């Protein structure tokens, strides 16, 4: 395991207003990646998301989960990108190795440290699907993360647009891929989206509980929930507002998240991103 001096903690955040998450329906999608055709691609561009309920086999999910757990448990001492929940700061020294897994908030930049995680991020059929969503461009992965909501501890990721974090010019087709390793439910913090709102363009973000869309913009808005079984995934546009509430359940919720942009796209200066999404977003990370 990492030494205590190397331990990193995520932001401590207060509980959110429950009215920020009011799903009125479950998102639409297909069973398998091969089921995605022109109608589904059109749905993605109109609504900003598409669910694939059984994108990966149980063996692929188990392999990816094993890779994630090995990194959390320190099987690669040279891997330093594990962030624990801020609420676990005082109790972390008392936790057993297994209990420490349920104190992790996120890990990042891991694909070059574990072949199983790289395999799922570069899955041939997944990349082919993303290319179709990008109008034939070759997708290039530029971000890899694992997002974990420990039982009871797992904090909210407030409403935001992922493009607000990335130095890509507006108009660049950025595709997010959110893969469930555990069952993701409304109770344990599955993704919720504002269907179609990606077409409105950038929304100003602020540093509050996180780099986020102001609560007043969201309160009272009805959302679409994207519950997933292990191996299911959500494809979503980089401008689609989305968020995940606090995990109020006794079940953990582990998920992988990758972002892709067309290969060769030149990044823009940070000042351009801040001009569109808000001046408080310097040096922010997901």
C-alpha positions, 0 to 999 in steps of 0.5 A: 500500500502507499505510505500514509504520507502519499495518501491523497484525499478528495474534497470534503463536501456537504450533502446536497439538496435532494431536490437537485435530483428528481428523475422522472424516467429511465433513459433509453437505449439498446441491449448491445453495442452491435444494436446501435444503428442510424436511429440510435445514432440520431437519438444520441445526437438529439438527446445527448446520451444513449444507454447500452445495457449489456456492452461487456461480458461478465468476464470483461467486467470481472477482469476490469474490476480486478485491475481496479482493485489491484491498483487500489490495494497497491499491487503497483507501488509506482501508481500514485493516483488513488484519492480517498473520500475526505470523510475517511480522513480520520478513520483511514489509519484504522481500516483494514486493506479490504475496508480501504476499498470502500473509502476510495473516491476516485482513481485516474490515469491508470490504463498504462498501469493495468492491461485489463483496464486498457483493454476495456478502454480500447475495446474494438467495438466500443471504439467503432461505436464512438467513431460513428457518434463522431461522424466517422472521426477516429476516436482518441482517448484522452482521459481515464478515471474510475469513479467510486461511491463507497456505501454511505460515504460516496459523495455527490458529483454535482451537475456539470458539463464535462466539456467545462473541464477540457481544453477542446474548442467548442464544436469538438465532438467529445464523447464520454463513456461511463461503464458500471462495474457494480449495479448502479441504481438511483439509490447508490448514485447512478448517472442522471442527465438533462436530456437534450440540454447539450444543444444549449451550449456551454453553461457557466460553472462555479466553484461551490461543492465542486466545479459545477452548474449553479444549484439554482439553475437545476433546482426543480428540473426533472432529470433522466436516470441511467441505472445500469447493471454491471457491464452496461454503459452510458454514452454521453455528449461532452456538453450534456449536463449530468450529475450523480447524487450521494450514495444513500445505500449500503451498496458500493458503486464502482464505475469506469469513465473514459473520454474520447475526442477525434484524433489530432484535434488541437487543444485551445488555450485555457482562457478560451474554456474559462471564457465559455464556462466561467472564470472560477475553473482554473486548474479544475479536474473531474 
